[in-house]
Every structure is written in C-alpha cells, then in structure tokens.
Amino acid sequence: MSRPISATVSVAAMRHNLARVRALAPGARVWAVVKANAYGHGLEAALEGFREADGLALVEFDKARALREAGWQRPILMLEGAFDEADVAQAARDRLSLVVHEPRQVDWVEAARPAEPIDLHLKFNSGMNRLGFDEAGLRQAHARLSGLPGAGAIALVTHFANSDLPGGANAAIASFERATAGLAGERSLANSAAVIAVQPAHRDWVRPGIMLYGASPFADRSAADCGLKPAMKLVSRLISVRTLAAGESVGYGSTFTADRPMRVGVVACGYADGYPRHAPTGTPIAVAGRRTRTLGRVSMDMLVADLGPVPQARAGAEVELWGGGVVDIDEVAASAGTIGYELMCALAPRVTLRVDRAEP
C-alpha cells in the first residue's frame, strides 16, 4: 500500500475560477498563468481547466515546449523573457511570445533574425523594482524593436507591487500611463488582485495567477468572498492514535505539553510533503470532516492532530490538510506566516497528484 497522502486537483474548480475572471474583466483577454507546474497543480490539469483561456503564461522554456507538444496552439507568454540567445531561437520555433525587460534581451532579438517574427511584451517598472525599464529605457526599447524585422506585435506590460491594498495600484497605473503615452501596442497590467479589485487595470489582457487555483490574493478576503473555488485538496490519514497524560509532550522540542489527558492522532504528512514546518500549534486541520488543530512541531513525515473535537476518530480516519471544504489553504498559510501560493508550489513530488475531471 502506498503512503496515504495525496492531492486531488479539480478541473471543474479551475474552469469555474477562469469563468470568474471573465465575469470580473469581461472586456479583456486572459493569460492564464501556469508557471511552477501550474502552481503545483500540474500542467495536465491546467490544460484542461484553462482550455478556454486566450493564452498561457509561464517562465520555464522546457514547460512551454511541453505545452506545445501536448497540443496547446494558442499564444504562450514567457513572463521573464529570454535568458539567453538560444531562448529567442526557441521562441521563434515554438511560437512563444517574450517579455522584454532589459537591454540584453533587445540585443538577442536583434541578433537572432528569426524567420518568423516574435511577439514581444515590453515591461515597464511601475514600482516593483524587480524587472522592467524606466520610462526613457522603455521608449528607447520600443523604438528600437519597432524597427526590427524579427519583432512582431509589441505590447506594453507592467506588474503591480501593491494591488492587493486599497488604492495600492493607483500610482503604478499613473506612472504606466505617463511612460506609455503615445506608444502603440496592447496593454496588460492586472494580476489576480487587480482583476478582482482594480477595474481600471483590466485593459486588453489580464494575467491572473493565484485566483485561478482558488486562493485569495488578499490578506483580508477569503477565496469564497472572491467567488473562487479551491482547485487543490490535500488529504492524508491518521496512522496512529494515542492518549497523552497531563504533563506529557509531543513532537520534537516538546513544544506542546498536555494540561489534561487528551487523545491525539498522528497524520502521515510533514514538511517533506510540502506542509509548512513552521505551522504552529493551533493550525487548522480537519479529521473525519471536523475541524480541529495541530499540536507541536511538524516533522519531516508526520504531524499531530488534537482529537478532542473528534472523539470517534480512529487510525485510518481521513485528514484534510486543506482544500476539501473545511480547511482553507489561506488559513493554513496565515497560521504558518506565509501565503497560499507557497503551499501550492511547495507540494513535494512524493505526494500522489490526482486529477478529478468530474463535472460539478
């Protein structure tokens, strides 16, 4: 028998979340972001769940090739652009669109002289200060690329640092407008938070990521509040049940000590599976469909659940770590001092990944 932990990905939930994007930004086309193996959900599920998207966006060139080999014929956008000249050649072969965020990438497109023009997305730095040109650099790059035979359509993009905060995108939008005034090309500004909360950012294309997988981009709004459905359910089982006497501790470092006799269950899930090691006592978990809490320190292969609220639980009982309708992934993330994005992407290869194709 294989270890009981598994993650199930719902294609129906992914389709629902994509439809939610379209409802929120009805005039925009949608780049569905599938980087990091579709945020841990798998490209196979993403191809099915996002088959109605206008394009897919990611950063890994080998995965872009895999998408083409799997039959995806619509646009593919490389969000970090080319990493060397060979990537420009692949972009031409595989019909990939490239973000261009620094001068070397302009040089590579010019040197490549591709047989087929490559669509390019010039990136403006609107305050994130990671990638992108300043206003002068953007205009210089736009002028230079516009004269290259290897350059196809040139779009203009930016990425928000604070669109999850009230008014947090206002300054970025204003600076983008100043920098791109008079320049030809489609615009793409909105990430998940801006799709939901910043209508002026919708423009020609939107680029949702986390919301497509059913987690919230906001600290103060749940996925359900945003009309989203979780696409990943992580479950395991109790592999042992025991009783602690008052004064007994559990786990490495003895960080939890019982103040009374109590039943606890050992769950086949640990940080080697992608569960956050720093999740403290009290992190929500569900046993046999009932909410309870973790106890003590998460170890490599196991964690411990309080069975006080679940007196009927026995070894073999199902445990929901997140996403099954009782425990939200964002709750677990908040308890561990991180975000749902990290938990999805950290799912370990040893966790069995299943695709649920059932219709709702």
N, C-alpha and C positions, 0 to 999 in steps of 0.2 A: 504494500500500500504506500502511495506517495504521501509526503507531508501534507497536512490538510489545508495549509494556507493557499488562497487563490484570489485573483482579481478578475471580476467579470465586467466587461465593457459593453454598455448598451448602445447599439446603433440607433435605436429609436430615440434615446435621450439626446444623442448628438444631432440627429435631424431636427428634433424639437428646438434645440438651442440655436441652430443655424436659422430656423424659421423665426425665432425670436429676434435675431439680429436683423433680419429683413423687415420685420414689423417695426423695429425701432428706427431703422435707417432705410426707408422704402425707396429712396431715390438713388441709393448708392449700390455699386457692385461690391462683392465681398471676396477679399483674400482670406481664406481660412488658414490660420497659422498652425502648422503641423511639425514644427521643429521639436527636437528632443524626443523623437519617436512618438510624435503626436502627444506631447506632454505625458509620456508613459503609457498611453492608451493603445499604441501600435498603429502603424501605417495601414495595415489591412482594414482595421475598423474605421480609420479616418477616411479611407477611400469610399467606404460605403456610407458612413454617416454624413460626409460632406460632398457627396456626389453632385449636389445641386449648387455648390459654390461656384463662383466665377473664376476662381483661381486658388492655388495652394501656395503657401509661403513657408520657407524654412531656411536653414543656414548650412545644411550638410549636402555637399555635392554628390556623394555616393547615394544618399537617400533620394535626391532629385532624380538621379538615373533610375533608381528602383521604381519611382513613381511612373516614369515613362514606360519602363518595361512592364509594369502592371497594367498599363493601358490608359493612364490619365493623359488626355490630349489637350486639355485647356491650359491656360498660362500657369507657369511656375515662377515664383519670385524668390530670388536669393537675397535674404534680408541683410546679410553682411557683405554682399557683393563678392567679387573675386578675391581670392587670397594669393593668386599668382597668375602668370600669363596662361598657364595650362587651363585654368578655370574659365578663362574667356573663350578658349577654343571649345571647351565642353559646352559652354553656354550656347555657342553657335550650333553645335551638333545636336544638342538636346532641346533646343528652342527654350532656353531659360532666360528670364529677364533678370537684370542685375541692378542692385542698388549700387550707386557710386557715391562714396562719402569722402574720398581723399584723392589727391592729385595722381598718385601712382596708378590708381585704377583707370584714370583717364588715359595715362600713358599706355597701359596694357591694351585698352580697346583700340587706340590709335595704331599700335604696333601689330595687333593681331590681323587686321584687314580681313575680317570674316567674310565668307562668301555670301552669307545671309545676314542682314542687319540684326543687331541685338537690341531689344527694347531696354531702355535704361531708366533708372529712377534716381534722380539727383536728390541727395539728402541734405537738408538744412538743419544746423544745430540750433534749436529753439530754446535751449536752456538745460537739456540733459547733460551736455558736455561729455558725451561719450564719442559718438560718431557724427560726422556731418561737417559741411562747410559753413563758414561765416558768410555774411551777405556778399562781400566782394568776391570771395572764393567761389560761391555758388554761381554768380553771374559770369565769372571767367570760365568756369567749367561748362556752363550751359552754352556759352558762345563757342567754345572750342569743340564740344561734342556735336553741336548743331551742324558743323561743317564736315564731319567725318562720314564717309560712305558706309562704314561699319556700324554706325549708330542708327537704330530705328527710332521709334517714338521715344520722346524724353518726357518723363513725368517728374513731378516735384513732390517730395515727401518730407515728413518730419515725425519725430516721436516725442510724446509728452512725458515730462517728468512728474507732473502733479495733477493729472486729470481725474484722479480719484478723490481730490479735495474740492470743496465748493469754490468755484471761481479759479481753480488752480491752473486751468488751461488758457485763461484769458490773455495773459501776457505772451504766452507762446504763440497763440493764434495771431496776435497783433504783430509780433516780430516776423512770423512767417509771411504774413500779408505784405509787410514792407519789403522783405527780402525778395519776394517773387513777383512783385508788381510789374506788369508788362511782359512777363515771361510766358511763352506758350507752354502748354502741357497740362495733362490731367493732374489732379491733386489727390493726395492720400495723407490724412492726418490721424484718424481716430483709431485708438486701441480699444480694448474692451470697455474700460471705464468711460471713455468718451463716446462710444456707441450708445451706452446707457444714459449718460448724463450731460453730454455736451453736444447738442444738436448742431450748432454752427460748425462743428468739426467734421461733419459727415462727408461732404464733398463728393468726388467722383467714386472713390473707393474707400472702404473701411477695412481695418486689419484686426479683427477680433482674435484673441487667443484664449485666455483662461475661461471666458464665458461660454465658449463652445463646448467646454468639458464639464460645465455645470458647477463651477465655483465662482465666488464673488470677487470682483476686483476691489471691493470696498471693505474697510475695516468695520464700518457701522451698518452695513446692509447685508443680509444673508442672500444666498443664491435664490432661495424661494422668493424673497422680497423682490428680486430682479426678474422673476418669472422663468428661472432656469431649473433644469433637472440634472442631478448628478449622473455622469456617464460612467463612473467607476465605482464599483462596490468591492471593498476588500474584506474578506471574511476568513476566519480560521475556526478552530475548535478548542475546547478545553481538553487538555491531555492529562490533567491530574486535578483532583480536588482534595483539599486538606483543611484541617482546623488549626488555627493559631490560638494558643493560650494567651491570656493577658500578659503583656510584657515581652512576648516573642516578636522578633523582627523578621522581615522578609527581604530577600534580594541582596545584591552587592551593596556594601557600605551600610547596610541595616538602616536605610533612610526612612523606612516606615516601621513603627512599632505599634502593635495592637494594644489598645487600652481596655480591651474586654475580649472574651472568647469570640472568635469570628471564623466563618468559612471563607476560604479563598480558592480561586481557580487559576491554574497555570495555563496560559494560552500559547499555542505554537505560533508566535510572531515576535520578532525582535528587530534590532536595528540593522541586522544583516539582510532583512527583508525590505528595508526601507522605512520602517516605523521610526519616528524621531527618538533618538536616545535620550534627549533632554526633556521628553514629556514627563512632567512631574506627577506625583500622587494627585489623584483627582481628575486626571484627563478623562473625558467621557469615553465610554465603551458600552457595548450592548451585549448581553448574554441571554440567549434564548428569547430575543426580541425585547428585552427590558433594559433600560438604561441603568448603568452603574458607573464605577470609576476604576481606574488603575491604581495599584498600590506599589510603592517602592520604585526602584530603579529599573529601567528597561535594559535587558541584557541582549546578547547577540541573537539568541534564538527564541527567547521567551519573555513574556511579561506576565504580571499577576493582576487578576481582577477581583474586586470585592464582590462576594456572592451574597452579602446581606440582603440586598433588594431582590435576589433571585434564589430563594431558599430551595426551590425544586431542582436547581441545576446540578447536573451530574457530568462526569467525564464523557466527552463526546458531544456535549451541547455546542450548538453553533455560536460563534462570537462575531459580531460586526465591529470591525475596526473603524470603518467609515463608509458612507455612501449607500447604505441599504434602507434608508428612510427613517432611521432612528438617530444615528450619529452623523452630523455633517462634517465633511472634511475640514472646513474652515474652523470649526470648533476645536478639532484636534490640533490643527496648526496654531491657533491662537494660544492654546494651553502650552504648547511647546515653544512659543516665542518665535514662530516662523509663519509662513504663508502656505496656502493650499497648493500653489504652484510647485513648491519644493517637494512636498509629499508625493504628488503625482509623478514628478520627474525622477524621484529617488527610488521608485519601486524597483526592487532588485530582480535580476534575471532569473533567480531561482524560484520566484513566485510564479505559479502557473497563471497564465493570462488566457482568459476565455472570452470569446466574442458572442454576445447574445443578440441574435438577429430577430427576435420576436417583436412583432408589432404591438403597440400599446392597446 
